[in-house]
Amino acid sequence: MTSMSQTDSATNTSPTPSIPPAHPWKVVLTACAGQFLVVLDVSVVNVALPSMRTDLGLSALGLQWVLNAYAIAFAGFMLLGGRASDLYGRKAMFLLGLGLFTAASAAGGLAEEGWQLVAARAAQGLGAAVLSPATLTLVTSAVPAGAARTRAIGTWTAVGAAGGAAGGFVGGALVELLSWRWVLLINVPVGVLVLAGGLLWLRESRTGAGRRLDLPGAVLVTAGLATLAYGIVETEAAGWTDPATLLTLLGGVLLLAVFVAVEARTAAPLMPLKIFRTRAVTAANVAILLCGSSSFGMWFFMTTYAQSVLGYTPIQAGLALVPSSVAVIVGSKLAPRLMPAVGARNLAVLGTLVAAAGFAWQSTLTADGTFVGTILGPGVLMMAGLGLATTPLAALATSSASPADAGLVSGLVNTSRTMGGALGLAVLSTVAAATAGPVAPDFDVPSSDHLVPGYAMAFRVSTAVLIAAAVLMHLWLPKPAGRGGAQVKGA
């Protein structure tokens, strides 16, 4: 792929040279372990919420904020974290983010009051926002451009997807075998090990030597993304038509609009708007947002369907989704082998259509569904397809970035996926609630069968979104420039 032009401000600074690591796959392993932790914690606490409520006396609103505090801080600070890795060093930001994440996990696991747990979750999200963009930049800078880098991105994609998929099972097992506190405390020994790997194997690199952080831009984009994320997560409780929700969403959009206006006039912007002139960056991020809007919802609805409708325990539900977790890893690792022959754009389209077929199949679920017909088969199709699609999309987005903007573009990829997931889950939850069937009048036999029509409709909407995403990718992503589609031109 041809690289983007560097920004005007970047051309006047000399990037700190990055010495190629002696063991690049140790760098990849360390970065992917960090990414696994932050993605895992998006969903791992779900099954622990009832125990947290009982132990700490949390209200329904407080319980919701255990989830929301992490999501809002994670999404809100992601672009700032990405730019900070460019300016202050990828290794430094990786270690800082992971250190904060690990310390916050310990604080959350030892919390004695509800507010302490919520504060710790917000600190976890902030650490994750600093850490996560650095992980992808470390991966792409450790491995030379070409097939090896594509395989490394495939590994990063697979590990991130596996982290989201493993949340239900890991959380269920820890809660049932130990206590809810270990859902957070388990991050401490793992985080310490990854920190040790980072200190030993990572080498420092930065591309913004002598350049200052665009403070107004940082404040505006962080406030805008955090406000937008807050508005999105509030829709589950207040609804989309609630005045407070609408004002919050509008406020987030307006802050982001002001951010764009400021960036267009700043000499050294946090986000050079010219990166969006590169077709691959813009199109791939929109596609990642759309795919994320379906994949995040898939794990939520499949887990709740298995437990609430089919009567699975948390551990059984987690085990039932293991094949789907394996499928996304296989798809992500298979993608680099297929890209030279099929082309990045074509593989992204094909993977998205395979996922859409799985979502369409899942939309036929019933209250008395079987494991094979309503969990195994459609789950494998959905996740294998998304695994095939995400790797070429991430490769297209990051390979078109200049070295000076590598961390920022990595943050943008993560922001697109996270915001897409939050928006998708909020919309699909509203759709499911609006189309759920009437509650059965037989109160002697409690049943959740009324949830099935809503879940089915949510999967139908996801199917339509993915088909639209496939069409968009076909029309918008750069066409292959040569045999195999290995190279693209940023239009």
VEXDREN-2710 file (C-alpha; in Angstrom, 1 decimal):
% VEXDREN-2710
k/r/px/py/pz
1/MET/0.0/0.0/0.0
2/THR/1.2/3.5/-0.6
3/SER/1.7/5.5/2.5
4/MET/-0.2/8.7/3.2
5/SER/1.6/12.0/3.0
6/GLN/2.8/13.1/6.4
7/THR/1.3/16.1/8.0
8/ASP/2.9/19.5/7.6
9/SER/3.9/19.6/11.2
10/ALA/5.4/16.1/11.1
11/THR/7.6/16.9/8.2
12/ASN/9.5/19.4/10.3
13/THR/10.4/17.0/13.0
14/SER/12.7/14.0/13.0
15/PRO/11.1/10.8/14.2
16/THR/13.1/9.0/16.8
17/PRO/14.6/6.0/15.0
18/SER/13.1/2.6/15.9
19/ILE/15.6/-0.2/16.1
20/PRO/13.9/-3.4/14.8
21/PRO/13.4/-5.8/17.7
22/ALA/15.6/-8.9/17.8
23/HIS/12.5/-11.1/18.5
24/PRO/9.6/-9.4/16.7
25/TRP/7.1/-12.2/17.7
26/LYS/7.9/-11.6/21.4
27/VAL/6.8/-8.0/20.7
28/VAL/3.6/-9.3/19.0
29/LEU/2.9/-11.7/21.9
30/THR/3.3/-8.9/24.5
31/ALA/1.2/-6.5/22.6
32/CYS/-1.6/-9.0/22.0
33/ALA/-1.6/-10.1/25.6
34/GLY/-2.3/-6.4/26.6
35/GLN/-5.0/-6.2/24.0
36/PHE/-6.6/-9.4/25.2
37/LEU/-6.9/-8.0/28.8
38/VAL/-8.6/-4.7/27.8
39/VAL/-11.1/-6.3/25.5
40/LEU/-11.8/-9.1/28.0
41/ASP/-12.8/-6.5/30.6
42/VAL/-15.5/-5.0/28.3
43/SER/-17.6/-8.1/29.0
44/VAL/-16.1/-10.2/31.7
45/VAL/-18.0/-8.5/34.6
46/ASN/-21.4/-9.1/33.1
47/VAL/-22.1/-12.4/34.9
48/ALA/-20.6/-11.0/38.1
49/LEU/-23.1/-8.1/38.4
50/PRO/-25.7/-9.9/40.6
51/SER/-22.9/-10.9/43.1
52/MET/-21.5/-7.4/43.1
53/ARG/-25.0/-5.9/43.8
54/THR/-25.5/-8.3/46.7
55/ASP/-22.1/-7.8/48.2
56/LEU/-21.7/-4.0/47.8
57/GLY/-25.4/-3.0/48.0
58/LEU/-25.4/-1.4/44.6
59/SER/-28.6/0.1/43.2
60/ALA/-29.7/-0.7/39.7
61/LEU/-28.2/2.6/38.5
62/GLY/-24.9/1.9/40.3
63/LEU/-24.8/-1.6/38.7
64/GLN/-25.2/-0.1/35.3
65/TRP/-22.4/2.3/36.0
66/VAL/-20.0/-0.6/36.7
67/LEU/-20.3/-1.3/33.0
68/ASN/-20.7/2.2/31.7
69/ALA/-17.7/3.8/33.6
70/TYR/-15.3/1.4/31.8
71/ALA/-17.0/1.8/28.4
72/ILE/-17.2/5.6/28.5
73/ALA/-13.6/6.1/29.6
74/PHE/-12.3/3.5/27.1
75/ALA/-14.1/5.1/24.1
76/GLY/-13.6/8.7/25.2
77/PHE/-9.8/8.7/25.7
78/MET/-8.9/6.3/22.8
79/LEU/-7.8/8.9/20.2
80/LEU/-5.9/10.8/22.8
81/GLY/-4.1/7.6/23.8
82/GLY/-3.3/6.9/20.2
83/ARG/-1.7/10.3/19.6
84/ALA/0.1/10.2/23.0
85/SER/1.8/7.0/21.8
86/ASP/3.1/8.8/18.7
87/LEU/4.4/11.8/20.7
88/TYR/5.7/10.2/23.9
89/GLY/6.6/6.7/22.8
90/ARG/4.8/3.5/22.1
91/LYS/6.6/1.5/24.8
92/ALA/6.1/4.2/27.4
93/MET/2.3/4.5/26.7
94/PHE/2.0/0.7/26.7
95/LEU/3.6/0.4/30.1
96/LEU/1.8/3.4/31.5
97/GLY/-1.6/2.2/30.3
98/LEU/-1.0/-1.4/31.4
99/GLY/0.3/-0.2/34.8
100/LEU/-2.8/1.9/35.4
101/PHE/-5.1/-0.9/34.2
102/THR/-3.5/-3.4/36.5
103/ALA/-3.6/-1.1/39.6
104/ALA/-7.2/-0.2/38.9
105/SER/-8.1/-3.9/38.6
106/ALA/-6.6/-4.5/42.1
107/ALA/-8.5/-1.5/43.5
108/GLY/-11.8/-2.7/42.0
109/GLY/-11.3/-6.3/43.2
110/LEU/-10.7/-4.9/46.8
111/ALA/-13.5/-2.3/46.7
112/GLU/-15.7/-2.2/49.8
113/GLU/-18.1/0.4/48.5
114/GLY/-20.0/0.7/45.3
115/TRP/-18.5/4.1/44.4
116/GLN/-15.0/2.6/44.8
117/LEU/-15.8/-0.1/42.3
118/VAL/-17.2/2.4/39.8
119/ALA/-14.2/4.7/40.2
120/ALA/-11.8/1.7/39.7
121/ARG/-13.7/0.7/36.5
122/ALA/-13.3/4.2/35.1
123/ALA/-9.6/4.1/35.8
124/GLN/-9.4/0.7/34.1
125/GLY/-11.1/2.3/31.0
126/LEU/-8.6/5.1/31.0
127/GLY/-5.7/2.7/31.2
128/ALA/-7.2/0.6/28.5
129/ALA/-7.5/3.7/26.2
130/VAL/-3.8/4.5/26.7
131/LEU/-2.8/0.9/26.2
132/SER/-4.9/-0.4/23.4
133/PRO/-3.8/2.0/20.5
134/ALA/-0.2/1.3/21.4
135/THR/-0.7/-2.5/21.0
136/LEU/-1.6/-2.3/17.3
137/THR/1.2/0.2/16.6
138/LEU/3.7/-2.0/18.3
139/VAL/2.6/-4.9/16.2
140/THR/2.8/-3.1/12.9
141/SER/6.2/-1.5/13.7
142/ALA/7.7/-4.8/14.9
143/VAL/7.1/-6.7/11.7
144/PRO/8.2/-5.6/8.2
145/ALA/5.5/-4.7/5.7
146/GLY/4.2/-7.6/3.7
147/ALA/2.8/-11.1/4.5
148/ALA/4.5/-11.3/7.9
149/ARG/2.9/-8.0/9.1
150/THR/-0.5/-9.1/7.8
151/ARG/-0.2/-12.4/9.8
152/ALA/0.8/-10.3/12.9
153/ILE/-2.3/-8.1/12.4
154/GLY/-4.4/-11.3/12.0
155/THR/-3.0/-12.5/15.4
156/TRP/-3.8/-9.1/17.0
157/THR/-7.4/-9.3/15.6
158/ALA/-7.9/-12.9/16.7
159/VAL/-6.6/-12.2/20.2
160/GLY/-8.8/-9.1/20.6
161/ALA/-11.9/-11.0/19.3
162/ALA/-11.1/-13.9/21.6
163/GLY/-10.9/-11.6/24.6
164/GLY/-14.5/-10.4/23.9
165/ALA/-15.7/-13.9/23.3
166/ALA/-14.1/-15.3/26.4
167/GLY/-15.6/-12.8/28.8
168/GLY/-18.8/-14.7/29.6
169/PHE/-17.0/-18.0/30.2
170/VAL/-14.1/-16.6/32.2
171/GLY/-16.4/-14.4/34.3
172/GLY/-18.8/-17.3/34.9
173/ALA/-16.1/-19.7/36.0
174/LEU/-14.4/-17.2/38.3
175/VAL/-17.7/-16.2/40.0
176/GLU/-18.9/-19.7/40.5
177/LEU/-15.5/-21.2/41.6
178/LEU/-14.1/-18.2/43.6
179/SER/-16.0/-14.9/43.9
180/TRP/-16.9/-11.8/41.8
181/ARG/-13.7/-10.1/43.1
182/TRP/-11.5/-12.4/41.0
183/VAL/-13.1/-11.2/37.8
184/LEU/-11.0/-8.1/38.4
185/LEU/-8.2/-9.5/40.6
186/ILE/-7.2/-12.0/37.9
187/ASN/-5.9/-9.1/35.9
188/VAL/-3.2/-8.4/38.5
189/PRO/-0.9/-11.4/38.0
190/VAL/-1.5/-11.4/34.3
191/GLY/-0.8/-7.7/34.1
192/VAL/2.4/-8.0/36.0
193/LEU/3.6/-10.8/33.7
194/VAL/2.8/-8.7/30.6
195/LEU/4.5/-5.6/32.2
196/ALA/7.6/-7.8/32.6
197/GLY/7.5/-8.8/29.0
198/GLY/7.1/-5.2/27.9
199/LEU/10.1/-4.1/29.9
200/LEU/12.2/-6.9/28.5
201/TRP/11.1/-7.1/24.8
202/LEU/9.7/-3.8/23.7
203/ARG/11.9/-1.0/22.3
204/GLU/11.0/2.6/22.4
205/SER/9.9/4.5/19.3
206/ARG/8.1/7.8/18.7
207/THR/7.5/10.0/15.7
208/GLY/6.6/13.3/17.2
209/ALA/9.9/14.4/18.8
210/GLY/9.7/18.1/19.7
211/ARG/6.0/18.3/18.9
212/ARG/3.5/19.5/21.5
213/LEU/0.2/17.8/22.2
214/ASP/-2.8/19.7/20.7
215/LEU/-4.4/20.4/24.1
216/PRO/-7.7/22.1/22.8
217/GLY/-8.1/19.2/20.3
218/ALA/-7.5/16.6/23.0
219/VAL/-10.0/18.2/25.4
220/LEU/-12.7/18.5/22.7
221/VAL/-12.4/15.0/21.2
222/THR/-12.2/13.4/24.6
223/ALA/-15.2/15.3/25.8
224/GLY/-17.1/14.7/22.6
225/LEU/-16.5/10.9/22.5
226/ALA/-17.1/10.5/26.2
227/THR/-20.4/12.5/26.0
228/LEU/-21.5/10.5/22.9
229/ALA/-20.6/7.2/24.6
230/TYR/-22.5/8.3/27.7
231/GLY/-25.6/9.2/25.7
232/ILE/-25.4/5.8/23.9
233/VAL/-25.2/3.7/27.0
234/GLU/-28.0/5.7/28.7
235/THR/-30.4/4.8/25.9
236/GLU/-30.8/1.4/27.4
237/ALA/-32.4/2.8/30.5
238/ALA/-33.9/6.1/29.3
239/GLY/-34.8/5.3/25.7
240/TRP/-33.9/7.1/22.5
241/THR/-36.7/9.7/22.8
242/ASP/-35.9/10.8/26.3
243/PRO/-35.0/14.6/26.2
244/ALA/-32.0/14.1/28.4
245/THR/-30.7/11.3/26.1
246/LEU/-31.2/13.4/23.0
247/LEU/-29.5/16.5/24.5
248/THR/-26.5/14.3/25.6
249/LEU/-26.2/12.8/22.1
250/LEU/-26.5/16.2/20.5
251/GLY/-23.9/17.6/22.9
252/GLY/-21.5/14.9/21.9
253/VAL/-22.0/15.5/18.2
254/LEU/-21.6/19.2/18.6
255/LEU/-18.4/18.8/20.6
256/LEU/-17.0/16.6/17.9
257/ALA/-18.0/19.1/15.2
258/VAL/-16.2/21.9/17.1
259/PHE/-13.2/19.5/17.3
260/VAL/-13.2/19.1/13.5
261/ALA/-13.4/22.9/13.1
262/VAL/-10.5/23.5/15.5
263/GLU/-8.3/20.8/13.9
264/ALA/-8.8/22.4/10.5
265/ARG/-7.1/25.6/11.8
266/THR/-4.5/24.2/14.1
267/ALA/-0.8/24.1/12.9
268/ALA/-0.1/20.8/14.8
269/PRO/-3.5/19.1/15.2
270/LEU/-4.2/16.1/17.3
271/MET/-5.9/14.5/14.3
272/PRO/-4.7/15.8/10.9
273/LEU/-7.9/15.8/8.9
274/LYS/-5.9/14.9/5.8
275/ILE/-5.7/11.3/7.0
276/PHE/-9.4/11.0/5.9
277/ARG/-8.3/11.9/2.3
278/THR/-6.9/8.4/2.2
279/ARG/-9.7/6.3/1.0
280/ALA/-8.5/3.1/2.7
281/VAL/-8.4/4.7/6.2
282/THR/-11.9/6.3/5.9
283/ALA/-13.7/3.3/4.3
284/ALA/-12.0/0.7/6.5
285/ASN/-12.9/2.6/9.7
286/VAL/-16.6/3.0/8.6
287/ALA/-16.7/-0.8/7.8
288/ILE/-15.0/-1.7/11.2
289/LEU/-17.7/0.5/12.9
290/LEU/-20.5/-1.4/11.1
291/CYS/-19.1/-4.8/11.8
292/GLY/-18.4/-3.9/15.4
293/SER/-22.1/-2.9/15.8
294/SER/-23.1/-6.4/15.0
295/SER/-20.4/-8.4/16.7
296/PHE/-20.7/-6.8/20.1
297/GLY/-24.5/-7.4/20.1
298/MET/-24.0/-11.0/19.0
299/TRP/-22.1/-12.0/22.2
300/PHE/-24.7/-10.2/24.4
301/PHE/-27.8/-11.7/22.8
302/MET/-26.3/-15.2/22.4
303/THR/-25.3/-15.3/26.1
304/THR/-28.6/-14.0/27.3
305/TYR/-30.5/-16.3/25.0
306/ALA/-28.6/-19.3/26.2
307/GLN/-29.2/-18.5/29.9
308/SER/-32.6/-16.8/29.9
309/VAL/-34.4/-18.9/27.3
310/LEU/-32.6/-22.2/27.1
311/GLY/-31.8/-22.3/30.8
312/TYR/-28.0/-22.7/30.6
313/THR/-25.8/-21.8/33.6
314/PRO/-23.2/-19.1/33.1
315/ILE/-20.5/-21.7/32.7
316/GLN/-22.6/-23.7/30.3
317/ALA/-23.3/-20.6/28.3
318/GLY/-19.7/-19.8/28.1
319/LEU/-18.8/-23.3/27.0
320/ALA/-21.5/-23.2/24.4
321/LEU/-19.9/-20.2/22.8
322/VAL/-16.4/-21.7/22.8
323/PRO/-16.8/-23.0/19.2
324/SER/-17.7/-19.5/18.1
325/SER/-14.7/-18.1/19.9
326/VAL/-12.5/-20.6/18.1
327/ALA/-14.1/-19.8/14.8
328/VAL/-13.2/-16.1/15.0
329/ILE/-9.6/-17.0/15.8
330/VAL/-9.5/-19.4/12.9
331/GLY/-11.0/-16.8/10.6
332/SER/-8.6/-14.1/11.7
333/LYS/-5.6/-16.4/11.2
334/LEU/-6.8/-17.7/7.9
335/ALA/-7.3/-14.2/6.5
336/PRO/-3.6/-13.5/5.9
337/ARG/-3.2/-16.7/3.9
338/LEU/-6.2/-15.8/1.7
339/MET/-5.4/-12.1/1.2
340/PRO/-2.6/-12.5/-1.4
341/ALA/-4.9/-14.6/-3.6
342/VAL/-8.3/-13.0/-3.0
343/GLY/-7.3/-9.4/-2.2
344/ALA/-8.0/-7.4/1.0
345/ARG/-11.2/-5.8/-0.3
346/ASN/-12.7/-8.9/-1.7
347/LEU/-11.9/-10.9/1.4
348/ALA/-13.5/-8.3/3.7
349/VAL/-16.6/-8.4/1.5
350/LEU/-16.7/-12.2/1.5
351/GLY/-16.2/-12.5/5.2
352/THR/-18.9/-9.9/5.9
353/LEU/-21.4/-11.8/3.7
354/VAL/-20.5/-15.1/5.5
355/ALA/-21.2/-13.4/8.8
356/ALA/-24.5/-12.0/7.5
357/ALA/-25.5/-15.6/6.5
358/GLY/-24.8/-16.6/10.1
359/PHE/-26.8/-13.7/11.5
360/ALA/-29.7/-14.6/9.2
361/TRP/-29.6/-18.2/10.4
362/GLN/-29.5/-17.1/14.0
363/SER/-32.6/-14.9/13.4
364/THR/-34.6/-18.2/13.1
365/LEU/-34.0/-19.1/16.8
366/THR/-36.9/-20.4/18.8
367/ALA/-37.7/-20.9/22.5
368/ASP/-37.0/-24.6/22.2
369/GLY/-33.9/-24.3/20.0
370/THR/-31.1/-26.9/20.0
371/PHE/-27.5/-26.3/20.7
372/VAL/-26.5/-27.3/17.1
373/GLY/-29.2/-25.3/15.3
374/THR/-29.4/-22.1/17.4
375/ILE/-25.9/-21.7/18.9
376/LEU/-23.2/-23.8/17.3
377/GLY/-24.0/-23.5/13.6
378/PRO/-24.9/-19.9/13.3
379/GLY/-22.3/-18.8/15.9
380/VAL/-19.5/-20.4/13.9
381/LEU/-20.6/-18.8/10.7
382/MET/-21.0/-15.4/12.3
383/MET/-17.7/-15.3/14.0
384/ALA/-15.6/-17.0/11.3
385/GLY/-17.0/-14.4/8.8
386/LEU/-16.2/-11.5/11.0
387/GLY/-12.7/-12.9/11.7
388/LEU/-12.1/-13.1/7.9
389/ALA/-13.3/-9.5/7.4
390/THR/-11.7/-7.7/10.3
391/THR/-8.1/-8.6/9.6
392/PRO/-8.0/-7.1/6.0
393/LEU/-9.9/-4.1/7.2
394/ALA/-7.4/-3.4/10.0
395/ALA/-4.5/-4.0/7.5
396/LEU/-6.0/-1.5/5.0
397/ALA/-6.6/1.1/7.7
398/THR/-3.1/0.9/9.3
399/SER/-1.0/0.3/6.2
400/SER/-2.1/3.6/4.6
401/ALA/-1.0/5.7/7.5
402/SER/2.3/7.6/7.7
403/PRO/4.7/6.6/10.5
404/ALA/4.0/9.9/12.2
405/ASP/0.3/9.0/12.5
406/ALA/0.6/5.3/13.2
407/GLY/-0.6/5.5/16.8
408/LEU/-3.4/7.9/15.9
409/VAL/-4.7/5.6/13.2
410/SER/-4.5/2.6/15.5
411/GLY/-6.5/4.6/18.1
412/LEU/-9.0/5.4/15.3
413/VAL/-9.4/1.7/14.4
414/ASN/-10.0/0.9/18.1
415/THR/-12.4/3.8/18.5
416/SER/-14.4/2.8/15.5
417/ARG/-14.8/-0.8/16.8
418/THR/-15.6/0.3/20.3
419/MET/-18.1/3.1/19.4
420/GLY/-19.6/0.8/16.8
421/GLY/-20.1/-1.9/19.4
422/ALA/-21.6/0.5/21.9
423/LEU/-24.0/2.1/19.4
424/GLY/-24.9/-1.3/17.9
425/LEU/-25.7/-2.8/21.3
426/ALA/-27.8/0.2/22.3
427/VAL/-29.8/0.2/19.0
428/LEU/-30.2/-3.6/19.0
429/SER/-31.3/-3.7/22.6
430/THR/-34.0/-1.1/21.8
431/VAL/-35.1/-3.1/18.8
432/ALA/-35.3/-6.3/20.9
433/ALA/-37.2/-4.7/23.7
434/ALA/-39.7/-3.1/21.2
435/THR/-40.4/-6.3/19.4
436/ALA/-40.4/-8.8/22.3
437/GLY/-43.6/-10.8/22.6
438/PRO/-46.2/-10.6/25.4
439/VAL/-45.3/-12.2/28.8
440/ALA/-47.0/-15.6/29.2
441/PRO/-49.9/-15.4/31.7
442/ASP/-49.0/-18.6/33.4
443/PHE/-47.0/-17.3/36.4
444/ASP/-46.7/-20.7/38.0
445/VAL/-44.1/-21.5/35.3
446/PRO/-41.8/-18.5/34.9
447/SER/-40.7/-18.2/31.3
448/SER/-38.6/-15.9/29.1
449/ASP/-40.0/-17.2/25.9
450/HIS/-41.4/-13.7/25.2
451/LEU/-37.8/-12.5/24.6
452/VAL/-37.3/-14.7/21.5
453/PRO/-39.1/-12.5/19.0
454/GLY/-37.0/-9.5/20.1
455/TYR/-33.8/-11.4/19.8
456/ALA/-34.8/-12.7/16.4
457/MET/-35.5/-9.2/15.2
458/ALA/-32.1/-7.9/16.5
459/PHE/-30.3/-10.6/14.5
460/ARG/-32.4/-9.6/11.4
461/VAL/-31.3/-6.0/11.8
462/SER/-27.7/-7.1/12.2
463/THR/-28.0/-9.1/9.0
464/ALA/-29.2/-6.0/7.1
465/VAL/-26.4/-3.9/8.6
466/LEU/-23.8/-6.4/7.5
467/ILE/-25.2/-6.7/4.0
468/ALA/-25.1/-2.9/3.7
469/ALA/-21.5/-2.9/5.0
470/ALA/-20.5/-5.5/2.4
471/VAL/-22.0/-3.3/-0.4
472/LEU/-20.2/-0.2/1.1
473/MET/-16.9/-2.1/1.2
474/HIS/-17.2/-3.3/-2.4
475/LEU/-17.9/0.3/-3.7
476/TRP/-15.7/2.3/-1.4
477/LEU/-12.6/0.3/-0.4
478/PRO/-9.7/0.8/-2.8
479/LYS/-9.5/-1.7/-5.7
480/PRO/-6.5/-4.0/-5.9
481/ALA/-3.7/-2.4/-7.9
482/GLY/-2.2/-5.7/-9.0
483/ARG/-2.4/-9.4/-8.8
484/GLY/-3.6/-10.6/-5.5
485/GLY/-4.7/-7.2/-4.4
486/ALA/-1.7/-6.8/-2.1
487/GLN/-1.4/-3.2/-2.9
488/VAL/-3.9/-0.5/-2.8
489/LYS/-3.8/3.2/-3.5
490/GLY/-5.3/5.7/-1.1
491/ALA/-7.6/7.7/-3.3
END
